[in-house]
Amino acid sequence: MLTLSVDLRTGSGPWQWCEQGEGCWTRGEDRIRPLANPALEARAVTDGTTTLFVVRERAAGRASLLRSTAPVRVDGAVYARAVEECRQWPLQSVWIETGPDGIRLQTGLGEVCPLYLAHDKGTLSGSWQLMDLRAHQAPGKLDEKEVMRLLTGHPRYGHDTLFTSIKRLSERSAAYADAEGLRLVYPAAAEHAQPSELSEGTDGPALVGAFEALVDHIYARRPLTPTQLSGGKDSTNLAISLALAHPGLITPCALLIGGEAGPQQVARRRMVIENTGFAPDITVPAADHPPLAPGGLRRAHPEAVSPLDEPHLEAADALAQALMARGITTVVAGFGGDEVARVRRPDGGPSRTPEAPAWCGERVRDLLGEVNTGISPVTVAPETALVALEVTTPLLARRGLWTIAPFTDPDLVRFGQRLPLEWKRDKRLLTERFAARTLPDAVVHPVMRENFGHLMNRAVHAYSSDLLRSWGKDLHLVEQGFLDAAVLTEAVERAALSPDEAAPYRTGLFLITAVELALRAL
């Protein structure tokens, strides 16, 4: 939601709002720049000693003490109430306090858009894009536990990132920085409900109606109408709610998967659009923008692409540009919808120690028992959703698109947690919601799974294997003991035979290639 650069050794004097460019707060060479989007607002206030900066989602019908972008002078009591307002804000928010003792940053609920922080030589830098902090990255600064989690397919959410020199300000966390360093503090674990039984007399239609009313309430909290949505069962349910509330105004969009399930995807989307009433559709064939293709973003501009970015970045960016050309500024995503179909473990983590792929080195295997150490306490929003949003939202924000994720709203999270088990299985609630809207059976019960697996198979076969072959044993991950060069070479040769042969290795080889591309660009 913002970028910043603040020298904590010499900073003094009042902060001002500068309208130059997209606008930012300035103090000498110091900068705090809010992400510019109609869904967001930037506010500031000062008591003469400490200055409060706020970047948050606009909330409909909610009174606020904070109405000015320029830091307005208030007394101590009003300032304290303004800080409390930040803590109680119902939507996405980040707030910063700067004073003579340093700087404090804190996030509210959801953390839809990440904030990465780095401290060096008395200066605090921050951005929602990991690669904006390239000056603080180096192959020798890899965080070994994060590499282990990435290579074993068990990402966890918390303060740590792929680099020891960069931290993530995770959900509800606080960060404190002064001239000497940076310290982050986790919040208390969120309380979560367990599945319960329906009240006597409550039937399926009533449950579906409660879900619809809750989603409508979440949308009504925001003063603007979201204008785009894409995806499967989770996000399509969210799209239907929007289209019913705003007939003809909601723009559906999608990456077309092609392949065997491609015709089903096209037909399913057409049925939903015709039955509900959307604005004209926007689609991009994903096969036209394959991952890791020469000339694509990840290959042409590796210095700007994080290894954590969306795997199908090239196609997703083409879709984001198409949305931007249509004048769209707000998107809705279905991340977190799996919460209505699973039972959360009390600690929110995996139930067992992960297994390492055969190509992992001893350094990875020695760390497997630490997959759950140092991570965030249980989050309000599903951890899987927070990880997915971190992968997706930066590329959208680069194109001027703000993401709304209703399934991460605390009220909808709790609703999903309390669903009886029989309503969680196979996402029964969302399926019956389709049926209640008289959608065709081809939408309610699609025959084939729709995913991008076949496209990634081709990309790993055609592009990843060539890159890894050309690099040979000269890999940072091999040199540092994360990978076994001989086993990796064997897997690469298998993947080079055909897309089908690449299938068992596609996720791992893609990630290894993405990490190496980023490290080689530093």
N, C-alpha and C positions, 0 to 999 in steps of 0.2 A: 504493500500500500504506500510505501515511501522509500526514498533513498536519502542517505545522509553522509556528511563528512564533517566532523567536529573535532577541532584541536583542543584537547582538554588541559593543555599546559598553559596556553596563553589566552584562552577565551575570556573575554570580558566585554562589558558594555551591553546596550539594549539590542534585542532582536527586532528586525523589521521584516515586513512582507514586501517582496519584490515581484512585480507583475511580469518581469522579463521572461520571455519564452512561455512555458506552461505555469510559471509562478513558483516561488519558493521562499522560505524564511532564510534570512541572511544575518550574519554578524561577522563583519570583516570577511575573511575567507571561508568561514563556516557556512554550510548549507544543509537545510532539511527540505527536501522536495517531495510534496505529496504526489501520488499517482493521480493524474488528471482523468476523470471520468464523471459523467453526469450522475452516476449512482452514488458518488462519494462526495463528502464535504470536508474541508480543512478549516479548523478553528484554532484560536490561540487566546491566551489570557495571561496576565502577569500580576504579581503582587509587588513588583519593584525589585524583588530579590530572585525569585524563581519564576520561570516562564513555562507554561503548559502549552504543548502543541498536540492537537488531536487530528487524526485522519480516521474517518469512520463512514460506514454506510448511512445514507440519509434514512431517517425513520419517519413514517407518516404519522401526523397527529400527536407528536410528542414534543412537549415544551422543552426548551433548552436555555441554560444560562449562557451558552457559548454561541454567539451569533456573528462574530467578527473573525475574519481571516487574519487581520493585523492584531498583534498582541495588545489588548485593551488593559489598562491599569485598573485593578480592583483592590479592595481591602482583603485582609487575611481570611475573613469568614466566607466571603463570596468565592475566593480562590479554593478554599477547602471544599465547598459545595460543588464547585466545578470538577474537582478531582473525583468526588464521590459520584457525580453524574457519569463520568467515564466508566467507573466500575459497574454501574447499573445499566449501561447502554445495552439494548436488547439485540443489536445487530453487530456485524463485524467492526472491530475498532482496534487501533493502536494509539497509545498516547505516550508522550515524552515530557519529562520535566528536566529542565536544565537550570543549574544554579552554581553557586561558588564551590560546592563540594563535588561537582561532577554532573553526571547525567543518569537518569533512570528511564527505562523503557518498559512498557507493559502491554500485553495483548489481552483482549477479551475472549469471547467464545468463538469457536469455529476455526480461526486461523486459516481461512480459505486461501489467502495469498501469503506465501512465506515471507519472513524477514530474516536475512542472514547478516551476521555481525562479525567484524574483525577489528582487533585492537593492535596497533603497532606504533611504537615511539610516541605515545601520548595522544594519538589520534584514533577516534572511533569512526569506522566506516560501516555503512549498511546498505543493503539493497534487497529487493524481492527477486533479483536474478543472481544466482550463484556466481556466474562468470563475470559479473561486474566487479567482483572482488579478486580478479586474476592476480593483482599485485601481491596478494597474500597467499597464493597457491604455488605449490612446487611438487614435483614427483616425490621428493623426500619428506613431504608433510602429510602423506596419506595416513588416515586414521585406520589402524589395522582392524579394529572391530567392525567399523563401517564397511570396509572392503570385504571382510568375511561375510557380513550380512548380505551384501550385494551379490557376491559370487554364489552363495548358497540359496538365494531366493527367499530370504527371510528379513526384509527391511523392517526396522523398528523406528518408532517416532520418538524424538527427544531433542536435546540440545546439540548432540554431535552431528557432524556432517562428514563428507568424504575426506575433508582436510582438517587436521588438528588445529589449524590456525583460524578456522571459521566456525562459528556457532549459529545455531538456529534458535530464534526466539519462539519457542513452541507455545501451544495453546495455554492461555492463562498464566504464562510464565512472566518473570520479571528479570531485567538485566540492569546491572549497576556498573558504571564505568567512571573512572577518573584518570588522572595522568599516569597512574601506576599500572592499571590493568582493567580487565573486564571480568565480572562475576555474574553468573546466571543462577536463578533459584527456581526450582520447580514448585508448582502449587500442590495443595492437598489432592489426593486421589478423588476423582468424581464418584458420587454415589450412583449406582445403577439399580434398576428394578429387575426382577426376575419374571418369567412368564407367569401369567395368572389365568384364572378361569373367567369366562364371560358371566356377567350378571344374569340372573334368571330373567328370561323373556327377551334377551338380546340375541338377535339372529344375524345371519350373514349380511343381509341388506343394511341393517342398522350399523354394523361394523364398517362396511364400505362407506356408508354415509358419514360416519364419524371421521374416517380417513379423509374424505373429500373436504369436509368442513375445516379440518385442521390445516390441510394444504392451502385452502383459500385464505385462511387466517394468516398463514405465514407470508403469502404474497401481499396481503393487504397491509402488512407492516411497512412496506416500502412505497414511496409516493409515485414511482414510475412503473410503467408496464414493461416487464421483460419481453424481449422480442425475438428470442431464438431458442431452440431446443433440439437436441439430437440424442440418439441412442436406442437402447433396447427397452425391456419391460419396465425398468425403474423410471427412466427419464420419459418414456412415452406416457406413463401415468401422470407425471408432472405436467407434460405438454397438454394433455387433454384438459386438465383443470384450467390452464391458462386460456386455451382456445374457447372453452365454454364461457369463461368470464369476459373474454375480449374477442368476439367473433370476427374473423377475417384479419386480425392484427398480429397474430403470432406466426413468426416465420420458422417453419421446420427446416432442419438442415441435417446432412449426414455425409460421412465418407462412405462411398459405395464399395462394398467388400469384393464384388465380383466373385469368381470361382463358382463352385457347385451351389452354394447357398445364395449367390447373388440374386438370381431371379426371385427367390422367396423374399429377400429383403426388400427389393423394389416393389413387389406386389403388396407386401404387408404394409409398407409405408403409404402406398397409394390408397389402400383401404382405410387406414386411420385418417389420412388427410381428407378424403372424400366424405367420411362419416362424421367428422368433427367440425370442419370449417376453419382452415388455416389460410394464411397469406401464401403467395407463391413460394414454392420450395427452392432450396439451394442444395445442390449436391456436387461432390467432387469425387471422381473415380480414384480410389486410393492407389490402384495399379499404375496410374499416370505419374505418381510421385513416390517411388519405392524407397524404403529406408536404405541409407548408406550409398545411394547412387552417386556416381561422379557428377559434380555440378550441383548436387543437392545441398541443403543448408549444412548438414553435419560434416560433409566433406569440404565444401567451399569456404565455410566460416567456422572451423572447429573452435576458434578462440572465443566464439560467442555462444557456443552450445554446451550446456551442462550434460555430463553423463546421466544425470537424473531426469533430463527432459524426456517428454513423450517419445517412445520408440518410433512411432510413425510420425515423427516431427515434420517431415517434408510435406506429407499429405495434409496433416492437421494445419500447418501454416498456410497452405493453399486455400483451405476452407476458411480460415480466419480472415484472410485477405478478401475472399468473396463476400463475407459478412460485412467487413469494413466498407467495401464498395457499395453495399446496399444501405449504408448509414446506420447499421446496428451497433450498439454500444454495450448491451447487457445480454449475457447468455445464462441459461439455466442448465445445470448438470445433474445427473442422477446419482452421483457418487454418494455412497452411504446407504443405498437402497437394500443392500444385502442384510442390513440390520433387521429387516422384517422377515428374514429367512434363516436366522441362526441364533443359537443360544450363546451368549457371551460368557466366557470364563471370568471368574472374579478379578484376575490380574490382567485380563485383556490380551494375554500373550499366547504363543504357540504352546501346545500341550507337551511337546517333547523336544529334545535336542535335535537340531536339523542335521541332515546328512549332507556331506560335501560331495559335489561331482568329482569324478575320477581325476580330472585335470587339476584339482586344487592341491597346493603344496602343503607341507607340514605346518607352515605358519598358520594357514587357515584351519587345519584340523585341530591344532592346539587351542584355538580360540572358540571352538564350537560351543563349549559349555558356558560361554559368556554372552550368548546371543541376547539374553534378556537383562543384562546388567547395564546400569547407567542410563536406562531409558526413562521416558516420562511416566509418572504415575498414570493410573487409568484416566483417560480423557473423556470429556463430555461427548464429543462427536466420536464416531467409530474411528479407531486408529487407521484402519484400511482406507477410509475415505480421506483422512488427512494426508496420508502418503500419496494417494492418487491425485489429490488436488495439487500437491506440491509438484507433481510431474506435469500437470496440465495447465494450471493457471498462469505461470510466467509467460508461456508462448502466446496465450490469448491476450494477456495484459500488454505485451509488446505491440500488439495490433490494435490497442485501444479498447479491448473488450473486458468488462468486469464479469466475474462469475458468481452466480447465486447457486447455492447447493442446499435446497430445502431439507434433504435427508440428514443434514448435519445440525439442523435446528434442534435445540434441547427438547422442545415439546414433541417433535416428531420422533426423535431418538427414543424418548421415554415411551411413546405410543408403541413403537416397534418392539422395545424390550418387554413390554407387558403383554404382547400378543400371546394367546394360548399356542402351545406347540403345534397343534393341528393346523393352525392358520399360518404358521411359519413355513411348514414343509412345502417345497417347490413354489414358494412365494404365492401361496394360495390366495392371500388377500388381494394382491395386485392382479392376479389372474381373474378373480371373480369381479374385480372392478371393471376389467375389460368387458366381461360378459354382461355386466349390469348396464353398460353403455351400448349394448346390442352390436358390438363389433363382430365381424365374421369369425368363424372358428379358426381360420388360417392365421388370424391375429392372436386369438386367445391361446391357441395350442399350435405354435409353429412346429413343423416336423423336424427341421434341421437347425443345428446351432449356427449362429452367425458370428464369425470372428475373423481376425486378420491372419490366422495361423499360416495359411497357404502363401500369403504375400511375404511373411517373414521368412518362410522356408526358402523362397526364391531369392530374397535379399541376402540371406546368409550364404546360400550356395553361390550366387553370382558375385557378390561384393565383399562380404565379410571374409570369406575364405581366401580371396585374392589378396586382401590387405594383410591378413595374418600370415599368409605364405611369404609375402614380400618382406615383412618384418623379421621373419624367422624367429630366432631365440632372443632377438634384440627387443624385448618387451620390458617395460618398467615393472609389470606385475610378476614377470619371471625373475628379474634381477633381485626383487625384494622378497622372493620366496613365497609369493601368494599362489603361483602356478607352477605345475610340473611341465617343463617344456616338451618332454618326450610324449607324454600322454596327450597334451594339447595338440601337438603336431599330428598325431594319429587321428584325433577327432576332426581336425581341419581337413585332412585328406579325405575322410569319409564324407564330410559336408560338401566337398568340392565335386563329388561324383554326380549328384543330382539333387533337386529340391526335396525329394522324398528321403534321401539319405541324410539331408541336413536337418530334417524335422526333429529328431531326438536332441539335437544340440543347439537348436535355434536360439533359445533364450540366453543360454550361457555365452555362446559365441558372439551374439549381438552385444551383450553387456561388456564383454572383454574388449571388443572392438571399439565401442563407444568410449570406454574409459581411456584406452590407449590414444585414441584420437585427441581427446581433451588434454591428456598429459603431454602429448607431443607438441601441442600448440602453446604451451606455457613458456 
